[in-house]
Amino acid sequence: MTGRHCLRPPPTPCTSRIKELQRGPGLISPAILSRRLDALIGHGLAVKKKIPGQRGHDYFPTESCRELLPVIRSLGDWGMRWARANLGENDYDVELLMLYLKRSIVPETLASIWMGEGSYRQAVRDGSLKLIGHSALTRTITDWMSNSLFAGLPAASEI
């Protein structure tokens, strides 16, 4: 668990299960993740609690960790403002981006739109999708996130 995991948006703002944590940082091995979690616990930044009636543990940030979040956020803001101009091809983590998207969206909504069973405009109107970002991008989402090549085909049940 890092502060970054606790900056995730709702509905699940903080990762707590080790399997979820392992997927976050990319290619981290279970042994390294376990050592990092132990270090966070040792420094008073996380607590480890047994999951009742199950194998395994949940990990939670302490008050000390939560107080660090503005610092982590400030470093992230600085990086977005100043360091991103120096990013190279090897600095982009597509797995982390996909994990973030998976945790931030309702896959059924986007899959339905992609297959042509709905539209972005309709999903925004009915509240199943909320577009957040620069208006030049949210207004033109259909230009850069197009539907499937097969979106116009009816389902077999409709033929």
C-alpha positions as CSV (number, residue, x, y, z in Angstrom):
1,M,0.0,0.0,0.0
2,T,1.3,3.4,-0.8
3,G,-0.3,6.8,-0.4
4,R,-1.2,6.6,-4.1
5,H,-3.5,3.7,-3.4
6,C,-5.4,5.9,-0.9
7,L,-5.8,8.7,-3.5
8,R,-8.1,6.6,-5.6
9,P,-11.6,7.9,-6.3
10,P,-14.7,6.5,-4.7
11,P,-16.4,4.0,-4.5
12,T,-13.3,2.2,-3.3
13,P,-10.9,4.9,-2.2
14,C,-8.3,2.7,-0.6
15,T,-7.0,-0.7,-1.6
16,S,-6.7,-3.0,1.3
17,R,-6.3,-6.6,0.0
18,I,-2.9,-7.8,-0.9
19,K,-4.1,-9.2,-4.3
20,E,-5.4,-5.8,-5.2
21,L,-2.2,-4.1,-4.0
22,Q,-0.1,-6.5,-6.1
23,R,-1.9,-5.6,-9.3
24,G,-1.3,-1.8,-8.7
25,P,2.4,-1.3,-8.9
26,G,2.9,-3.4,-12.0
27,L,5.5,-6.1,-11.8
28,I,6.0,-6.1,-8.0
29,S,6.7,-9.6,-6.6
30,P,4.7,-10.8,-3.6
31,A,7.9,-10.9,-1.5
32,I,8.8,-7.3,-2.3
33,L,5.2,-6.2,-1.7
34,S,5.2,-8.0,1.7
35,R,8.4,-6.3,2.7
36,R,7.1,-2.9,1.7
37,L,3.9,-3.5,3.7
38,D,5.9,-4.6,6.7
39,A,8.0,-1.5,6.4
40,L,4.8,0.7,6.3
41,I,3.5,-1.1,9.3
42,G,6.8,-0.7,11.1
43,H,6.8,3.1,10.4
44,G,3.2,3.4,11.7
45,L,1.8,4.2,8.2
46,A,-0.4,1.1,7.9
47,V,-2.2,-1.4,10.1
48,K,-2.7,-5.1,9.2
49,K,-6.0,-6.7,10.3
50,K,-7.0,-10.4,9.9
51,I,-10.1,-10.8,7.7
52,P,-12.8,-12.5,9.9
53,G,-13.6,-16.0,8.7
54,Q,-11.2,-15.9,5.8
55,R,-7.5,-16.4,5.0
56,G,-5.5,-13.3,4.6
57,H,-5.4,-9.7,5.9
58,D,-6.6,-6.3,5.0
59,Y,-4.2,-3.3,5.2
60,F,-5.4,0.1,6.2
61,P,-3.7,3.5,6.3
62,T,-3.2,5.1,9.7
63,E,-3.9,8.7,10.6
64,S,-0.2,9.3,10.0
65,C,-0.5,8.0,6.4
66,R,-3.6,10.0,5.7
67,E,-1.7,13.2,6.9
68,L,0.9,12.4,4.2
69,L,-1.6,12.4,1.4
70,P,-1.5,16.2,0.9
71,V,2.3,15.9,0.5
72,I,1.9,13.0,-2.0
73,R,-0.7,15.0,-3.8
74,S,1.6,18.1,-4.0
75,L,4.4,15.9,-5.4
76,G,2.0,14.5,-8.0
77,D,0.9,18.0,-8.9
78,W,4.5,19.1,-9.2
79,G,5.3,16.1,-11.4
80,M,2.3,16.8,-13.7
81,R,3.3,20.4,-14.0
82,W,7.1,20.1,-14.4
83,A,8.3,16.6,-14.9
84,R,5.9,15.2,-17.5
85,A,7.8,17.1,-20.3
86,N,10.7,14.7,-19.6
87,L,8.7,11.5,-19.8
88,G,10.0,8.9,-22.2
89,E,8.3,5.9,-23.7
90,N,9.5,3.6,-20.9
91,D,7.9,5.9,-18.2
92,Y,4.3,5.1,-19.2
93,D,2.6,2.3,-17.3
94,V,-0.3,1.1,-19.4
95,E,-1.1,-1.6,-16.8
96,L,-1.5,1.0,-14.1
97,L,-3.7,3.1,-16.4
98,M,-5.9,0.2,-17.2
99,L,-6.1,-0.7,-13.5
100,Y,-7.2,2.8,-12.7
101,L,-9.8,2.8,-15.4
102,K,-11.1,-0.6,-14.2
103,R,-11.5,0.8,-10.7
104,S,-13.0,4.1,-11.9
105,I,-15.6,3.0,-14.4
106,V,-18.6,0.6,-14.7
107,P,-17.3,-1.7,-17.4
108,E,-20.9,-2.7,-18.4
109,T,-21.7,0.9,-19.3
110,L,-18.6,1.4,-21.5
111,A,-19.0,-2.0,-23.1
112,S,-22.6,-1.3,-23.9
113,I,-21.6,2.0,-25.6
114,W,-18.7,0.4,-27.4
115,M,-21.0,-2.3,-28.8
116,G,-23.4,0.3,-30.0
117,E,-26.2,-0.5,-27.5
118,G,-26.1,3.0,-26.1
119,S,-24.3,6.3,-26.5
120,Y,-22.1,8.5,-24.3
121,R,-24.7,11.2,-24.4
122,Q,-27.4,8.8,-23.2
123,A,-25.2,7.4,-20.4
124,V,-24.4,10.9,-19.2
125,R,-28.1,11.9,-19.3
126,D,-29.2,8.8,-17.3
127,G,-26.4,9.1,-14.8
128,S,-24.6,5.8,-15.6
129,L,-21.6,7.7,-16.8
130,K,-19.9,10.9,-15.6
131,L,-17.3,12.5,-17.9
132,I,-14.7,14.5,-16.0
133,G,-12.0,16.4,-17.6
134,H,-11.2,19.2,-20.0
135,S,-14.3,20.2,-21.9
136,A,-12.5,19.9,-25.3
137,L,-12.1,16.2,-24.5
138,T,-15.4,15.5,-22.8
139,R,-17.4,17.2,-25.7
140,T,-15.5,15.1,-28.3
141,I,-15.3,11.7,-26.6
142,T,-16.8,10.0,-29.7
143,D,-14.0,11.3,-31.8
144,W,-11.2,9.7,-29.7
145,M,-13.1,6.8,-28.1
146,S,-15.0,5.2,-31.0
147,N,-17.4,2.3,-31.0
148,S,-16.5,-1.2,-32.1
149,L,-16.3,-1.8,-35.8
150,F,-19.3,-4.2,-35.4
151,A,-21.4,-1.8,-33.3
152,G,-24.1,-1.4,-35.9
153,L,-24.9,-5.2,-36.1
154,P,-28.1,-6.3,-34.4
155,A,-28.1,-9.1,-31.9
156,A,-29.1,-12.5,-33.1
157,S,-32.3,-12.3,-31.1
158,E,-33.3,-9.2,-33.1
159,I,-32.9,-10.8,-36.5
